[in-house]
């Protein structure tokens, strides 16, 4: 699996951080704790906003996590009431992770605990926060049904020299005792193997807003690129360019209902992310991703033209 970025995760336990020094040390992202719970209920980490703003100012990409103790759906909702308020107005380039590792939750059993984590992530997604989950290898294997959460990105902790977890994951917390310039004491160290930002932006998650064209979700379509000058974008904005698409075909997930900024747009999958491009006739085209259906459509169109020609001669 190819490494995308190296980073850290932090909370109040790291105190005040010199984020410029962290960036100069080569760290590219930070996952920041939103908060946790105690006997008085859910609370926001006192360093949360300071860390988010500091990391962004230093040029790092940022995500967030919260430590859950919720044993019921109502407790999940209670935690999220606090943490969603704390997220309001922010933009994040990495997911919002539900950190599930508390020993007090293991007595719930795999089905119930898994359902609670899924319930939390479903709510986050509905509120337009790109959700994921975090745990460590033994906890996942013993107390979670990871296959039931496969639609959500996993950030897994495993401090061995090589990752022992054998399921799908997008990030690996490989140390809990790292040292990084700008931070006093130990800090967790992480690898990310996934660029989450294109999917976050394409789906208008994590504070990236809903401005843009009205879209229709589709299946069975592909974008065929035959011009080397086909640009692709993070959003439906010609100034938000990523680069040029290689020639080939790409699965399409959304199409515009009407022209936007003068073009019809599609959202397509490429290199594990979702991106946008404009349909321009001399560069690319939208096609059905089914040879049989395509042939049937072309035959029907040909028959219609023949029928029209015969009618004109009568």
Rosetta blueprint (number, residue, H / E / L):
1 X L
2 X L
3 X L
4 X L
5 X E
6 X E
7 X E
8 X E
9 X E
10 X E
11 X L
12 X H
13 X H
14 X H
15 X L
16 X L
17 X L
18 X L
19 X H
20 X H
21 X H
22 X H
23 X H
24 X H
25 X L
26 X L
27 X L
28 X L
29 X E
30 X E
31 X E
32 X E
33 X E
34 X E
35 X E
36 X E
37 X E
38 X E
39 X L
40 X L
41 X E
42 X E
43 X E
44 X E
45 X L
46 X L
47 X L
48 X H
49 X H
50 X H
51 X H
52 X H
53 X H
54 X H
55 X H
56 X H
57 X H
58 X L
59 X L
60 X L
61 X E
62 X E
63 X E
64 X E
65 X E
66 X E
67 X E
68 X L
69 X L
70 X L
71 X L
72 X L
73 X H
74 X H
75 X H
76 X H
77 X H
78 X H
79 X H
80 X H
81 X H
82 X H
83 X H
84 X H
85 X H
86 X H
87 X H
88 X L
89 X L
90 X L
91 X L
92 X L
93 X L
94 X L
95 X L
96 X E
97 X E
98 X E
99 X E
100 X L
101 X L
102 X L
103 X H
104 X H
105 X H
106 X H
107 X H
108 X H
109 X L
110 X H
111 X H
112 X H
113 X H
114 X H
115 X H
116 X H
117 X H
118 X H
119 X H
120 X H
121 X H
122 X H
123 X H
124 X H
125 X H
126 X H
127 X L
128 X L
129 X L
130 X L
131 X E
132 X E
133 X E
134 X E
135 X E
136 X E
137 X H
138 X H
139 X H
140 X H
141 X H
142 X H
143 X H
144 X L
145 X L
146 X H
147 X H
148 X H
149 X H
150 X L
151 X L
152 X L
153 X E
154 X E
155 X E
156 X E
157 X E
158 X L
159 X L
160 X L
161 X L
162 X L
163 X L
164 X L
165 X L
166 X L
167 X L
168 X L
169 X L
170 X L
171 X E
172 X E
173 X E
174 X E
175 X E
176 X E
177 X E
178 X E
179 X L
180 X L
181 X L
182 X L
183 X L
184 X L
185 X L
186 X L
187 X E
188 X E
189 X E
190 X E
191 X E
192 X E
193 X L
194 X L
195 X L
196 X L
197 X H
198 X H
199 X H
200 X H
201 X H
202 X H
203 X L
204 X L
205 X L
206 X L
207 X L
208 X L
209 X L
210 X L
211 X L
212 X L
213 X L
214 X L
215 X E
216 X E
217 X E
218 X E
219 X E
220 X E
221 X E
222 X E
223 X E
224 X E
225 X E
226 X L
227 X L
228 X L
229 X L
230 X L
231 X E
232 X E
233 X E
234 X L
235 X L
236 X L
237 X L
238 X L
239 X L
240 X L
241 X E
242 X E
243 X E
244 X E
245 X L
246 X L
247 X L
248 X E
249 X E
250 X E
251 X E
252 X E
253 X E
254 X E
255 X E
256 X E
257 X L
258 X L
259 X L
260 X E
261 X L
262 X L
263 X E
264 X L
265 X E
266 X E
267 X E
268 X E
269 X E
270 X E
271 X L
272 X L
273 X E
274 X E
275 X E
276 X E
277 X E
278 X E
279 X L
280 X L
281 X L
282 X L
283 X L
284 X E
285 X E
286 X E
287 X E
288 X E
289 X L
290 X L
291 X H
292 X H
293 X H
294 X H
295 X H
296 X H
297 X H
298 X H
299 X H
300 X H
301 X H
302 X H
303 X H
304 X H
305 X H
306 X H
307 X H
308 X H
309 X H
310 X H
311 X H
312 X H
313 X H
314 X L
